[in-house]
Amino acid sequence: MVKPLVAIVGRPNVGKSTLFNRIVGERRAVVSDIPGTTRDRIIAEAEWNGRRFLVVDTGGIEILPPNVERGLRPLPNTPLLEDSAPFIPLIRAQAEMAIEEADLILFLTDATTGLTGADREVADLLRRSEKPVLLVANKADNEARDQQALEFYELDMGDVYTVSALHGTGVADVLDVVVDLLPPAGAEGESATEAIHVAILGRPNVGKSSLLNRLLGEERAIVSPVAGTTRDALDTEMTWNGQKIVLIDTAGIRRRGKVEPGVEKYSVLRTARALERTDVALLVLDAPEGITAQDAHIAGMIAAEGVSVVVVVNKWDAVDAATRARRPEFEAQVREGLKFLSYVPVLFVSALTGLHVHQILPTVVDIVEARFQRLPAGQLNDLIRTAVAAHPGPSKKGQRLKIFHVTQTGVAPPTFIFFVNDPELVHFSYQRFLENCIREVYPFPGTPIRMGFRARHKKGEAESQRP
């Protein structure tokens, strides 16, 4: 289920990062009085009135002097960070991309400076986008500034909402309107959608686009040995044995310190959003390089979204014969580096020669079937009772964990709720034990399992709460 995206857009130094931090509820963006501080977009999840959505902080949209447009330094006395001028066109391009991607836009202005030419330019840009826009005047922390903000009605963009992002004044009122305007929340499905969505992820230059082309059997994506060729998530639909499959080629994800300002930062955002609509991710590794810390980081991104996974070790043809002969040992190294994905299949392929690529799509279809599997309640509870009898739950201060019953509350990924006497008694290691017991009987290949623990009300409490 894809979460709606809210983009905070405006000219420099109007308080976009401060508002972002206020909405998200933590200090995630760098805040500075110097225009040009935010060069790339930051994305985080927020929740208001029970509704979850994504918020994106963008760099300020500038009116560019002619010499800056040519990539030179700004005119003397231009209030920009000294080294920001070369990035201004890229900052603007990122903001425009965020506008294109957003479901709702918060157009932020500054009540202390009033309406400016830059505000008018941003307003014109937003009108062309035809996206829903809320006009928000920030820094309105007293009655005089509230009155001054009235001049923003000249932009003819509807009501003007006055806030102080620094102090939190008025932000709740804006968020009330935001959640009312967001697209309706989708319902969690009980069966796989008509098309299986498969995202191809990995570090730059591991052969993701080459793998896409091999799966399609034709040149449908640009293939290049230059790392970072793929900028946006690219969807391509195919049919395999009567099953519709949407392949999503994504940009390579570098280590955080290696990501360059500009379009590449945006491509990472697009990759993160692509995961939200993905059933199965193909995590592509580079066989000659082996498993790396960045591979594990990307795997963590996938696991956090509850997406199923196939680990694809590409370029297997490029390793020496001795390494190929030790494939079980190589696979053990991969699994050691991805301990939290012990349930995933590992395939050794070559996108260049086609070696074992035919194994990928059958594996994906099997995983999707498991992803939507619902277990019989009686068998599930018998399984857990047997496991607890063999290995009782942990105890604390003389009280032992008791599991009364378990129920499966959802699929994609399979989700189980355990009703217990005290959720605080559940240790992580025992949770892992319960998961392993389930997987011994129901393997759920390639698919994460989500588990929750709730306190069961005593009989008298439960009856008193009935309507």
N, C-alpha and C positions, 0 to 999 in steps of 0.2 A: 504494500500500500504506500503510494508516494505521498509524502507530506507536502502540503502547500508551502510555497516559498515567498517570503516577504523581503523586499529589497529596500534598504534605506539609501536614498539618493539625494544629492544636493551639491551645491558649490562647496569649495573648501572652507573649513573652519566654522561650520555651523553647528557642530556637536554631534555628528553622525556616530562616531565611535562611542561617545558617552551614552547616547540613546541605545545603541546596540548593547552595551554592557548592562544598562538598566533593564532592558527587556529580557536578556538572557539570564540575568541575576548573578553575574560574576564578572570580574575584570578580565575579559578575554581579548580586548582590542587595546592597542597602544593609544593613549590619549595625549594630545599635545596642542598647545596654542598656535603652533607653527603650521600654516597650511601646507599640505602635501605630505603629511606624516603617514597617512594610510595609503599605501601604494597598491596593495592587492586586497582582494576581497576575503573576508573572514566569514565563515558560516558556522552556525551553532543552532541547536534545537532549543525552542522555547515552548512554554505551556501557559495557557491562560484560560480560565474557566473550563478546565478539562480538555481543551483543544490543543493538540500538539502541532507545531509548524516550525519551519526553518527560517532563520533570519540571516540576512547577508549584509555585512558592512562593506561599503564601497568607498573608493577614493573620490575626492572632490572633482566635479566637472568644472573645468576652467574655460574661460574665454582666452584663447591663446594669442599672444602677440606674434606677429609674423616671424620674427627670428626664432621663437620657440617652436613654431610649427615646422621649421626647417631643421629642428633637432639641435639648435644652438642654445647657448645659455640665455636666460631671460634678460630683459632690459634692466638697466641699473635701477636699484631701489625696488624691484619687484619683490613683494613679500612671499618668497618661496624658499623652501629648503635649498641650499646652494647646489646640492647634487640631485634635485628632483626634476629639473627642467627636461632632461632627456626622457624622463618617464611619463611626462604629462600626456602625450598622445596615447600611450599604452594604458594609463590610468583611466582616461576617458573611454577608450575602447572596452576596457573591462566593465566599467559602469554601464555602458550601452548593452553589453552582453548580459549583465545581471538584469537589466530592465527587460530584455527579450525573454529571459528565463522565468521571471517573477510572475506570480499569480496576483500579487498586490504590491503597490509601491507606496512607501512613506516618503513624500517629498518634503525634506527638512529645510527650513529657512531660519534666519536669525532675527528675532524681534528687536535686538539691540541696534542693529545696523539698518533695519528696514529693507524695503524692496530694492534690489539692485539689478543691473543689466544682466549679471550672471544668473540671477534667479529667473529672469525672463527667458534666458536661453535654455535653462534646464526645463522650464515649463513647456516651451515649444517642443523640446525633445520628447517629453512625456506625453504630450498630446498626440504626437505621431505614433507613439507606441500603442495607443488605444487600449492600454491596461488600466484597471481601476487604480485611482490615485487618491491618497489622503494628504492634504496640505497641512503640514505641522509647523507652527512657528515656535522655535526653541528659545530658551533663555528668557522666557516670559515669567520672571519670578517676582514681579510686583504689578500693581494695578496700572501704572503708567505704561509699562511694556505690553500689557494686555491690550491697552487701547492702541498703542503703536502698531500692533500686529494686524489691526483692522485693514491697513493699507494693502495687505496681501490679497484681499478680495479683488483687487484690480486684475489679478491674474485670471479671474473667472474660472476657477477650478473647484468650485463648491465651497463648503464650509472650511473655515480656518480653525484648526485645533491648537490651542496654546498650551505649551508644556514647559517645564524646566527639567531636562533630562538629568542635570546634576543633582537636583533635590528630589526628583520623582514626582513633582507636582503635575497633575493632568495626564500622566502616562497611562494610568489605569483606564481613564475615559477613552483614550485612543485605542488601547488594546481591546476594549469592549466592542468598538466599531470594527476593528481588524477581524476579530473572530466571526462577527456577523457577515462580513463581506467575503470571507474565504470560501473556496469551493466546498461543497458538501463532502463530509468524510466518507470514504468508501467502507464497505462492510468486508469483513474477513471472509474469504471464500472457503467453501467446504470441498471443492474439487479444483483440479488444475484448470487454468484458463485454456482457451482453445489453442493458443500458441505458448510454447515454452520459451521463456526469455533466458538466454545464456550470455553472460558477460565474459569477455576475455580480458583478464587483468594480469599485470605483472610489471616488473621494472622496465625501463626503456631498453629497447634493442634486444629483447629476448625472443622475438619472432612472433608477436601476437598477430600482426596483420598477415604475415605469411601463413600462419595457422588458419586464419579466417579464410584466406583464398583457397587453401588446400581443402578445407571443409566444404566450401562452396563449389569447388571444382572449376573455378574461373577467377579471373582477375577483377574482383569487385572492390578492392581496397588498394590504396597506394602502398607499395612496399618499398622501403628504403633502408639502407644500412646506417643512415644517420639517426641517432637516438632522438626521439621527440617528434617524429614526422606526424604522427596522429595527434591532433589537437582536441577534437571533439569526439564524444561518444557517437559512433556511427552504427545505425541499425540496418541490418540486412535480413530479409525474410527468406526462408527456404522451406522446402518440404522434404521430410525424410521418412520413408515407409508410411506415408499418409499422415504423418504428424507435422504440424506447422511449428517451425522453430525460428525464433528471432535471435540472430547473433549480434551482439553488441561489441564492437571493437572499441577499445578505450585507449586513452593516452597512457604512456608509461609513467609510473609514479616514482619519482626520485626521493631520496632522503630529504627531510625537511630543509636542511641546510644547503642542499644542492638545487632547490627549486628556484628558477630565475623569476624576476619580476615580469609582469606582463601576461601574455596569453597563456603561458605554461601554468601559472597559478590557477587560471580559470579552468584549464583542462582538468586539474585535480578535483576541482569542485564538481565538474560535470561527471567525472568518474564516480565520485561519492554519491551523486544523485542517481546515476545509472544503477548502482547497487540496490537502490530502493525498489526498483521494478524488476529485479533479477530473481529467477528461480534457482539457477545453478551458475556458479562462477567457475570458470576455468582459470586456475591460478597457474600461470606459465612460468616455469623456472628455466634457467640456462644451464644445461648439463655441464659444459666445460667449466663454468664458474662455480657450480655447486650451490648449496643453500646459503643464503646470506641473511643478515639481520633485517634488511629491507624487505625481503620475501616474507619473513615472519610478521613484519609490521603490516604489510598488505593483507596477509592472512587474518590478522587481528581485525582489520577493517571489515573484512567479509564476515567473520564470525559475529561481530558486534551487530550486524544487520540481520542476523538469523538466516543468511543465505546458505544454500547447500554448495558443496565444493567438490571439484575434481582437481587434483594436483597433476599437472601435465609437465613432465620433464622433457623439454624440447632440445633439439640439436643432439640427440643421442647418437646420431651418426658421426658427430664431430669428436667424440671422445675416443681414446685409444682402446685397443682390443683388450688390454688388461683390465681397464675400468669396466668395459661391457661385460667381461667375464665375472666381475664382482658385483653384478647388479643388485643382489639382495643386500649386500653391505652398503651400497650407495643408497638404496631405498631406506635402510635403517638410519642413515645419516640425515636424510630428508625428514623422516618421521621424528627424529630426535630434535631437529630444529623447529618442528611444528607440533610439539607435544600436545597442545590444546586441540589439534585436529586429528586425533588418533583414529577417528572413524572414517577418514576419507580414503578413497582409492587413489593410487599413484600409478600413472601411466607413463611409459617411456616412448617418446615418439620423435619423428623428424618431420617438421613441416616442409622441409626442402625436398626430401625424397619420398614422403608419404608413409614412411615406416610407422606402422601401428596406429596411424591416424584413424583408421576405420573403427577402432575400439571406443573412440570418444563419444559419439552420439548414442550408441546403445547404452553406454554407461550413464549418460545424462538422462535418458528416458527411464531407466531403472531407478535412478535417484529421485526423480520427480514423483514416481509412483510411491516410493517410500515417504517422500515429503508430505504427501497428502493421506498417509495411512492413518486410520483410526482403530485403536485397539479395543477389543471386547472388554467391557468393564469388569466382568467376573474374572476373566483370565488375568487381567492386569493386577487386581487386588490379591488374587491367589499368589501371583508371582512375588509381590512385595511382602506378603505375610511370610512366605517361605524364606525370603532373603533376610527379613528381620529376625526370624527365629534362629537362623544360622549365625547371624552377626547382629546382636542387639544394638540399638542406637546409643549414642554417647550420653553420659550423665554429667551433671554439674550441680554441686552443692547438694548431693543426695537425690536429685531429681533426674530421672532417666527419660530420654526422648521416647514418646509413644506415637506411633502412626496409626490412626484410626481407619482411614481409607484414603484412596487416591482416585482422581478422576481426570480424564483427558478433556481439556477445555478448548483445544484448538489444534489446527494443523498449519503447515507451511510457516514456520516449523512446528513439529509436534510439541504441544505444551501440556504439562501435567501439573496439577495442583494437589499437594499432599496436605491433608487435614491432620494436625498434630496437637499435642497438649501444650507445647510451647515452642514457637518458631526459633527462639533464641538458642535453643539447645542443638539446632542443626549446624553441625560443623561442615566446612567445605569438603573435607575428605569423605564424610559420610554421604554427602550429596553426590559426590563422584562415584562412591560405591553403589548407590541406588541407580544411578544412570548406567553403570556398567552391568548391573543385574538386568535392567530392561534390555540393554543391547545384546546380552547373551541370547535372549530369546527372540527379540525383535531388533535386528541389527541397525535399522534405519541408515543404510550406507550413504556416506557423504553428507548426511543431514544432521544439523545440530538439534539437540533436545533442550527445551526450556523447562525449568522446574521451579515451582513456587511452593511456599509453605505457609499455611494459615492455621491460626488457632481455632480449634473447634469449640463452639460455645457449650457451656454446661447445659444440661437438659432444661433446667428452669429458666436460664437466660434465653435459650432458643425459643421456648414457648412464649415467653413474655414479649418477644419481638414480633410475633406473628400478628398480622393485621386483623 
